[in-house]
């Protein structure tokens, strides 16, 4: 075959570190069993019975020269003593880095061009190098400034970073990678005004108070429901003594961030949508691992899910559920009874025009579970029998001597985006006053 071992000829074609090579051999008095090959960077010959191979050359500089030798072995064990040789000049390829697809908040999901986070934010990325990803040795990140001393080094195989303790205010995150030959990728950043569909501004919010209101109702465009909950917390927790998290349509990409957001607080008030269209969805199901971690870690959760079809809440196991109003209407005047304190009784104040659930907790899963509200005795035309529970409080056994935080579930809507729904017997604020003075204060 052709032997190519003159540098003059080789330099007419400078190639990349990925090489696909083919070879062949013949034996006039027998047959070729296989081949031995060796790169100039190898210390020993390697046997193969193939006649081609794809190789990634370990280039360590911007331009380098490598040679490849191959020799045949026949069925008598004789080895060709004049290997064929090819010389290849190889140019290093610069690596690339990009944020993981959809890992940064999308304007369509957050309903704004500004994304707000608490002081924890995780970034995820993918790297690529034509010379092989193993040649990427360094990843560098910077916050707010790309000065020469502003960069922090990470290992080349790291694919995510969780920033904690971020200072409140408008922030920018910069990221770059570098390969073993010193070639750097272009710098990427978040936010990036050229990234189509992504948030344009990132603002870190301070942690205020020990109560978090979670707005999981993206269709509440005027934020009437959020304003109502905020007014409750003004009274119960104190003005400017709580924080707000508006989720939008999608949770943060990283579960780490969801868990961190909850764990900044002692008490979480999470309200879901009164009703959803196909274009919107509650996110509490996707957050269930973080919610359970929060409760097990001692946090207290009040959650008001309306539109659910199964009993798979890990943070509040249910034995069974029933639809209270199969016709989708629950009329004003229907009463929610609190057996241990009639002053807490609630009443439907405006038509509830969505299907709502009664439930039976799976008591075997709890260390302690108690009913707060059940429906009053059914009247003519009501769709339930007996007195199904609509609000319960539970705790889990974390260790032989320790209980979890408390979780409260209420399955009738407190607000529909326009008006409160359970204010027919005084304001439903009394439920929260009870929870914060009696249950969440222990």
C-alpha positions as CSV (number, residue, x, y, z in Angstrom):
1,X,0.0,0.0,0.0
2,X,0.9,3.7,-0.1
3,X,3.3,4.9,2.6
4,X,3.0,8.6,3.5
5,X,5.8,9.7,5.7
6,X,7.1,13.0,4.4
7,X,6.2,16.1,6.3
8,X,6.2,18.2,3.2
9,X,3.4,16.3,1.7
10,X,1.6,15.8,5.0
11,X,1.3,19.6,5.6
12,X,-0.8,20.1,2.5
13,X,-3.8,18.8,4.5
14,X,-4.1,19.8,8.2
15,X,-6.8,17.6,9.8
16,X,-8.7,17.4,13.1
17,X,-8.1,15.1,16.0
18,X,-10.8,12.7,15.0
19,X,-9.3,10.3,12.4
20,X,-10.9,7.5,10.5
21,X,-8.2,5.3,9.0
22,X,-8.3,2.2,6.8
23,X,-5.6,-0.4,6.1
24,X,-5.2,-3.8,4.5
25,X,-2.6,-6.5,4.2
26,X,-1.9,-9.7,2.1
27,X,0.2,-12.8,2.6
28,X,1.4,-14.7,-0.6
29,X,1.8,-18.1,1.2
30,X,-1.0,-17.9,3.8
31,X,-3.5,-15.5,5.3
32,X,-3.4,-12.4,7.4
33,X,-4.7,-13.0,10.9
34,X,-4.7,-9.4,12.1
35,X,-2.8,-6.2,12.5
36,X,-0.7,-4.3,15.1
37,X,-1.0,-0.5,15.1
38,X,0.6,2.3,17.1
39,X,0.3,6.1,17.3
40,X,3.4,8.1,18.0
41,X,1.8,9.0,21.3
42,X,1.4,5.3,22.2
43,X,4.0,3.3,24.2
44,X,3.2,-0.1,22.8
45,X,1.6,-1.8,19.8
46,X,-2.1,-2.7,19.9
47,X,-3.6,-5.8,18.1
48,X,-6.8,-5.7,16.1
49,X,-8.4,-8.0,13.5
50,X,-10.2,-5.0,12.0
51,X,-9.1,-3.1,8.9
52,X,-10.3,0.3,10.0
53,X,-10.6,2.4,13.1
54,X,-11.8,5.8,14.4
55,X,-9.3,7.5,16.7
56,X,-9.3,10.6,18.8
57,X,-5.7,12.0,18.9
58,X,-4.7,13.4,22.3
59,X,-3.6,16.8,21.0
60,X,-2.0,19.0,23.6
61,X,-1.2,22.1,21.6
62,X,-2.7,24.3,19.0
63,X,-1.0,22.3,16.2
64,X,0.9,19.1,16.4
65,X,2.2,16.2,14.2
66,X,1.3,12.6,14.9
67,X,2.3,9.4,13.0
68,X,0.4,6.2,12.7
69,X,2.0,2.8,12.0
70,X,0.4,-0.5,11.1
71,X,1.9,-4.0,10.4
72,X,0.3,-7.3,9.5
73,X,0.6,-10.7,11.2
74,X,0.0,-14.0,9.3
75,X,-1.4,-17.3,10.4
76,X,2.2,-18.6,11.2
77,X,2.8,-15.7,13.6
78,X,5.1,-13.9,11.2
79,X,4.9,-10.1,11.6
80,X,5.7,-7.6,8.9
81,X,9.0,-5.9,9.8
82,X,8.4,-2.8,7.6
83,X,5.2,-1.2,9.0
84,X,3.3,1.2,6.9
85,X,3.3,4.7,8.2
86,X,1.3,7.9,7.8
87,X,2.1,11.3,9.2
88,X,-0.8,13.6,10.2
89,X,-0.6,17.2,11.2
90,X,-3.5,17.8,13.6
91,X,-5.0,21.2,14.6
92,X,-6.8,21.6,17.9
93,X,-10.5,22.4,17.8
94,X,-11.9,24.9,20.3
95,X,-14.6,23.5,22.6
96,X,-18.1,24.8,22.9
97,X,-20.4,25.2,25.9
98,X,-24.2,25.9,26.0
99,X,-26.8,26.0,28.7
100,X,-28.9,22.9,28.9
101,X,-31.9,23.1,26.7
102,X,-34.8,24.8,28.5
103,X,-32.8,25.0,31.8
104,X,-33.2,28.8,31.9
105,X,-36.6,30.3,32.5
106,X,-38.7,30.9,29.4
107,X,-40.8,34.2,29.1
108,X,-43.8,32.1,28.0
109,X,-43.7,30.1,31.3
110,X,-43.0,32.9,33.8
111,X,-45.3,35.4,32.1
112,X,-42.7,38.1,32.2
113,X,-39.3,39.0,30.8
114,X,-37.9,39.1,34.3
115,X,-37.1,36.0,36.4
116,X,-37.0,36.3,40.2
117,X,-35.1,33.8,42.3
118,X,-34.2,33.5,46.0
119,X,-30.5,33.4,46.8
120,X,-30.1,29.9,45.3
121,X,-29.8,29.3,41.6
122,X,-28.6,26.2,39.7
123,X,-27.2,26.4,36.2
124,X,-26.9,23.4,33.9
125,X,-24.8,23.1,30.8
126,X,-23.5,20.9,28.0
127,X,-20.0,20.9,26.6
128,X,-18.7,19.6,23.3
129,X,-15.2,19.3,21.7
130,X,-14.5,17.8,18.3
131,X,-11.3,16.5,19.8
132,X,-13.3,14.6,22.4
133,X,-15.0,16.0,25.5
134,X,-12.3,14.5,27.7
135,X,-9.9,17.1,26.3
136,X,-12.0,19.8,28.0
137,X,-10.1,20.3,31.3
138,X,-11.5,23.5,32.8
139,X,-14.8,25.3,33.2
140,X,-14.9,28.8,34.4
141,X,-17.8,30.9,35.8
142,X,-18.2,34.5,36.8
143,X,-20.9,36.6,38.3
144,X,-21.7,40.1,37.1
145,X,-18.2,40.9,35.7
146,X,-15.8,39.1,33.3
147,X,-12.6,40.8,34.6
148,X,-9.5,38.6,34.5
149,X,-9.7,37.9,38.2
150,X,-13.4,37.5,38.3
151,X,-13.5,33.8,37.2
152,X,-13.8,30.7,39.4
153,X,-12.5,27.4,38.0
154,X,-14.5,24.2,38.0
155,X,-13.4,20.7,36.7
156,X,-13.9,20.0,33.1
157,X,-16.4,17.2,33.7
158,X,-18.8,19.3,35.8
159,X,-22.2,19.9,34.2
160,X,-24.0,22.0,36.8
161,X,-23.4,24.5,39.5
162,X,-25.6,25.6,42.4
163,X,-24.9,29.1,43.5
164,X,-26.0,29.8,47.1
165,X,-26.0,32.9,49.3
166,X,-26.5,35.2,46.3
167,X,-26.7,38.9,47.0
168,X,-30.1,40.4,46.2
169,X,-30.3,42.5,43.1
170,X,-29.9,42.2,39.4
171,X,-27.4,39.5,38.5
172,X,-25.6,38.0,35.4
173,X,-24.0,34.6,35.2
174,X,-21.1,34.0,32.8
175,X,-19.7,30.6,31.7
176,X,-16.8,29.4,29.6
177,X,-14.8,26.2,29.0
178,X,-11.2,25.5,28.0
179,X,-9.5,22.5,26.6
180,X,-6.1,20.9,27.4
181,X,-4.4,22.9,24.6
182,X,-5.6,26.2,26.1
183,X,-8.3,26.9,23.5
184,X,-11.3,28.6,25.1
185,X,-15.0,28.5,24.1
186,X,-17.0,31.7,23.5
187,X,-18.4,33.1,26.8
188,X,-22.1,32.4,27.3
189,X,-24.3,34.3,29.8
190,X,-27.6,34.3,31.5
191,X,-29.6,36.5,31.0
192,X,-28.7,36.9,27.3
193,X,-30.7,39.3,25.2
194,X,-29.9,37.3,22.1
195,X,-31.4,34.0,23.5
196,X,-34.8,33.8,21.9
197,X,-37.7,33.2,24.4
198,X,-35.5,33.4,27.6
199,X,-35.9,35.8,30.4
200,X,-34.0,39.1,29.8
201,X,-33.5,40.1,33.4
202,X,-32.6,38.0,36.5
203,X,-33.2,39.5,39.9
204,X,-32.3,37.8,43.2
205,X,-34.9,38.5,45.9
206,X,-34.0,38.7,49.6
207,X,-35.5,36.2,52.1
208,X,-38.2,38.1,54.1
209,X,-39.8,36.6,57.2
210,X,-40.3,32.9,57.8
211,X,-43.5,32.5,55.8
212,X,-43.6,31.8,52.0
213,X,-46.7,32.3,49.9
214,X,-46.4,30.2,46.7
215,X,-48.5,31.3,43.8
216,X,-49.2,28.2,41.7
217,X,-52.1,29.9,39.8
218,X,-50.7,31.1,36.5
219,X,-54.1,32.0,35.0
220,X,-54.7,34.5,37.8
221,X,-53.4,37.3,35.6
222,X,-54.5,40.2,37.8
223,X,-52.9,38.4,40.8
224,X,-56.2,38.9,42.7
225,X,-55.7,35.5,44.5
226,X,-52.2,36.4,45.5
227,X,-53.2,39.8,46.7
228,X,-55.9,38.2,48.9
229,X,-53.4,35.7,50.4
230,X,-51.0,38.6,51.0
231,X,-53.6,40.5,52.8
232,X,-54.2,37.5,55.0
233,X,-50.5,37.2,55.8
234,X,-50.3,41.0,56.5
235,X,-52.6,40.2,59.4
236,X,-51.4,36.8,60.4
237,X,-47.6,37.2,60.0
238,X,-47.3,40.9,59.9
239,X,-46.8,43.4,57.0
240,X,-43.5,42.8,55.2
241,X,-42.9,39.7,57.3
242,X,-43.3,37.1,54.5
243,X,-42.0,36.3,51.0
244,X,-43.8,35.5,47.8
245,X,-42.8,33.1,45.0
246,X,-44.8,33.3,41.8
247,X,-44.0,30.1,40.0
248,X,-45.8,30.6,36.6
249,X,-46.2,27.6,34.4
250,X,-43.0,25.8,35.2
251,X,-40.9,25.0,38.3
252,X,-37.2,25.9,38.2
253,X,-35.3,23.3,36.0
254,X,-33.4,22.0,39.0
255,X,-35.1,20.3,41.9
256,X,-32.3,21.6,44.1
257,X,-33.7,25.1,43.6
258,X,-37.2,24.1,44.5
259,X,-36.0,22.5,47.7
260,X,-33.8,25.4,48.6
261,X,-36.6,27.9,48.0
262,X,-38.9,26.1,50.4
263,X,-36.2,25.5,53.0
264,X,-35.5,29.2,53.5
265,X,-38.8,29.3,55.4
266,X,-40.6,27.7,58.3
267,X,-44.1,27.9,56.9
268,X,-45.3,27.6,53.3
269,X,-48.7,28.6,52.0
270,X,-49.1,27.0,48.6
271,X,-52.3,27.8,46.6
272,X,-53.1,26.2,43.2
273,X,-55.4,27.1,40.4
274,X,-59.2,27.4,40.9
275,X,-59.4,25.9,37.4
276,X,-56.9,25.2,34.6
277,X,-57.0,25.2,30.8
278,X,-54.9,23.0,28.7
279,X,-52.4,25.8,28.4
280,X,-51.7,26.0,32.2
281,X,-50.9,23.4,34.8
282,X,-50.4,23.2,38.5
283,X,-46.8,22.5,39.4
284,X,-47.3,21.1,42.9
285,X,-47.2,17.5,41.6
286,X,-43.8,18.1,40.0
287,X,-42.6,19.6,43.3
288,X,-43.7,16.7,45.5
289,X,-40.2,15.5,46.4
290,X,-39.2,19.0,47.5
291,X,-42.5,19.4,49.4
292,X,-42.0,16.1,51.2
293,X,-38.4,17.0,52.1
294,X,-39.6,20.3,53.4
295,X,-42.2,18.7,55.7
296,X,-39.9,15.9,56.8
297,X,-37.2,18.5,57.6
298,X,-39.7,20.3,60.0
299,X,-41.4,22.8,57.8
300,X,-45.1,23.4,57.9
301,X,-47.2,23.3,54.7
302,X,-50.7,24.5,53.9
303,X,-51.7,23.6,50.4
304,X,-55.0,24.2,48.6
305,X,-55.1,21.8,45.5
306,X,-58.5,21.9,43.7
307,X,-58.1,20.2,40.3
308,X,-56.7,16.7,41.0
309,X,-57.7,13.3,39.8
310,X,-55.8,10.8,41.8
311,X,-54.5,10.1,45.3
312,X,-50.8,10.1,44.7
313,X,-49.7,13.0,46.9
314,X,-46.6,11.7,48.7
315,X,-46.8,14.7,51.0
316,X,-50.3,13.8,52.1
317,X,-51.2,10.2,51.3
318,X,-54.9,9.7,50.7
319,X,-56.8,6.4,51.0
320,X,-59.6,7.5,48.6
321,X,-61.3,10.6,47.2
322,X,-64.8,11.4,46.1
323,X,-66.3,14.2,44.0
324,X,-68.6,16.3,46.2
325,X,-70.4,17.9,43.3
326,X,-70.5,15.7,40.1
327,X,-72.5,18.4,38.3
328,X,-69.6,20.9,38.9
329,X,-71.6,23.3,41.1
330,X,-71.3,23.8,44.9
331,X,-73.9,26.3,46.0
332,X,-73.5,29.2,48.4
333,X,-74.5,28.3,52.0
334,X,-72.9,24.9,52.0
335,X,-71.1,24.5,55.3
336,X,-67.7,23.2,56.3
337,X,-67.9,22.0,59.9
338,X,-65.1,22.1,62.5
339,X,-66.0,19.6,65.2
340,X,-63.5,20.8,67.8
341,X,-64.2,24.5,67.4
342,X,-67.5,25.6,65.9
343,X,-66.2,29.2,65.7
344,X,-63.9,28.0,62.9
345,X,-66.9,26.8,60.8
346,X,-66.8,28.1,57.2
347,X,-69.5,28.5,54.6
348,X,-69.5,28.8,50.8
349,X,-70.0,32.5,50.0
350,X,-70.1,32.3,46.2
351,X,-70.9,29.6,43.7
352,X,-68.0,27.1,43.3
353,X,-68.3,26.2,39.6
354,X,-65.6,23.5,39.5
355,X,-65.7,19.9,40.7
356,X,-64.2,19.6,44.2
357,X,-63.2,16.6,46.3
358,X,-63.8,15.1,49.7
359,X,-61.2,12.6,50.9
360,X,-60.1,10.0,53.4
361,X,-56.5,10.2,54.5
362,X,-54.4,7.0,54.5
363,X,-54.0,7.0,58.3
364,X,-51.4,4.2,58.3
365,X,-48.9,6.6,56.7
366,X,-49.1,9.3,59.4
367,X,-47.9,9.4,63.0
368,X,-50.8,11.8,63.6
369,X,-53.6,12.9,61.3
370,X,-56.7,14.9,62.4
371,X,-59.6,16.4,60.6
372,X,-60.1,20.1,60.6
373,X,-63.2,20.4,58.3
374,X,-65.9,18.0,57.0
375,X,-68.9,18.8,54.9
376,X,-72.2,19.3,56.7
377,X,-74.9,16.6,56.4
378,X,-76.0,16.4,52.8
379,X,-79.3,18.2,51.8
380,X,-81.5,17.4,48.9
381,X,-79.6,17.7,45.6
382,X,-76.2,17.4,47.3
383,X,-73.8,15.0,45.6
384,X,-72.2,13.5,48.7
385,X,-73.1,11.0,51.4
386,X,-72.1,11.2,55.1
387,X,-69.6,13.9,56.1
388,X,-66.5,13.6,53.8
389,X,-63.4,15.4,55.0
390,X,-62.3,18.5,53.1
391,X,-59.4,19.7,55.3
392,X,-57.0,17.6,57.4
393,X,-53.7,18.1,59.2
394,X,-51.0,15.4,59.4
395,X,-47.5,14.7,60.7
396,X,-45.1,11.9,60.0
397,X,-42.7,9.9,62.2
398,X,-39.2,11.0,61.2
399,X,-37.3,9.0,63.9
400,X,-38.4,7.2,67.1
401,X,-38.3,10.5,69.0
402,X,-39.1,13.1,66.3
403,X,-42.1,14.1,64.2
404,X,-42.1,16.0,60.9
405,X,-43.5,19.4,60.4
406,X,-47.3,19.6,59.8
407,X,-49.1,19.4,56.5
408,X,-52.6,20.8,56.0
409,X,-54.6,20.1,52.9
410,X,-57.9,21.9,52.0
411,X,-59.7,20.7,48.9
412,X,-62.3,23.5,48.5
413,X,-61.0,26.7,46.9
414,X,-60.4,29.7,49.1
415,X,-60.4,32.1,46.1
416,X,-61.3,31.9,42.4
417,X,-59.2,34.8,41.0
418,X,-62.1,37.2,41.5
419,X,-63.4,36.8,45.0
420,X,-63.1,34.6,48.1
421,X,-65.2,31.5,48.1
422,X,-65.4,30.5,51.8
423,X,-66.3,33.8,53.5
424,X,-70.0,33.0,54.1
425,X,-69.6,32.6,57.9
426,X,-67.0,35.3,58.6
427,X,-63.6,35.5,56.8
428,X,-61.7,32.4,56.2
429,X,-58.7,34.2,57.7
430,X,-59.8,32.5,60.9
431,X,-58.4,29.2,59.6
432,X,-55.0,30.7,59.1
433,X,-55.1,32.5,62.5
434,X,-55.9,29.1,64.0
435,X,-53.1,27.3,62.1
436,X,-50.4,29.9,62.9
437,X,-51.4,30.3,66.6
438,X,-52.2,26.7,67.5
439,X,-50.6,24.3,65.0
440,X,-47.6,26.0,63.3
441,X,-46.3,27.6,66.5
442,X,-45.3,24.4,68.3
